[in-house]
Amino acid sequence: MEEIKWLKNEKVTMTNSSSKSPLRLRSVQALEATQGLKTLNEIASQHNLHPNLVSKWKKQLLTEGATVFSNDTARQLQVVDEREAELYEQIGRLKMELEWLKKKANLFG
């Protein structure tokens, strides 16, 4: 129960939509489910959610929880960011070349 004490004093509003749930609150509910102190139905009714949703978050935490502390995730994000920057540079160069070609085509056309 110690893991979730940090959220008890904070006010967090909850909607019925899973996509609008704050990620922090999802993680707390998944932690509650894994601790086994309350049933999935109790957690779901307390937060006005469907029990299947809490079960899904619990499974996701158990299967993907280790990636939170992985350096691979940070490296993958860095690689993606670098690739994105390269692609934007290339787009910029291609736009400039296209404009230059259009001007040259107008001179001769």
N, C-alpha and C positions, 0 to 999 in steps of 0.2 A: 504494500500500500504506500510505501515511502516514495516510489517512483512518480506517483501522480499528485503528491501534495502540492507541488509547485503550481498547479492549475486550480486548486480548490478555492483560493481567494479571488480569482479573476472572474469577471462576469463575461460569459461568452454566450451569444445568442445562437440558437440552432434552428435551422429550417428543415423541412421534411426532405428536401432534395439532397441527394448524396453529393452532387457536383458542387453544391454551394456550401458544404460543410467545410469549416476551416480544417486544414490539414493537421494542425496541432491537436484539435479536438478529436479528430479521427484516430490519431495515434494514441491518445489517452484512452479512448473507448476500446481500442484493440488491446492495449495493455491490461485494462480491467478484465477483458475477456480471457486473456491468457493467464491471469493470476488465479482465476477460478473462484474468487471470493463471492461473485454474483453469477447468476445464470445469464445466458445471452438474452433471454426474454426480459429479465430485470434491467439489464443495461439498456436494452432497446426501448423499453417503456419509460425509463427514467429520462432518456434523451429524445423521446418522441420519434423513434426510428423503427424500421422493420427489422426483426431479428436476423433475417437473411443478410442484411447489409452489415450488421455487426459481425456476423460469422465470416463474411467475405473479407472484411478488414482484418479480422484475426488471422485468417489463413494467409493473407498478403503479408502481414507482419512476420509471421513465422517463416514464410518462404523467402521473403526479400529483405528481412530485417538486417541481415549481415552486411548488405551493401551500403548501409548508412555509414559504416565505419571503414569502408573500402576506399583505397586511394585510386582504384581503377575508375570509379565513377567520376572523380575529379579530373583524371587524365582524359577520359572520354569526352567530357564537356569541353576541356581545353582544346582537344583535337577538333571537335566540331566547330568551336568558335574560330579557330585558326583557318579552317577550311572555308567557313562562311566569309571571313574577311578576304581570303584569296578570291573567292567567287565574285564578291562585290567589286574588288579591284578590276577583275577581268571584265565585268559588265561595264564599268566606267570606261575602260580602254576601248572596248568595242563600240560604245556609244560615240566616243570621240572620233574613232575611225569612220563610223557610218556618217557622221555629220561632215567630216572632211571629204568623203567620197561623194556625198550629195552636192557639196559646193563645187567640186571639180566636175561633176556630171553636168551641172547647170552651166558652167563655163563653156563646155564643149557641146552641149546638147541644145 
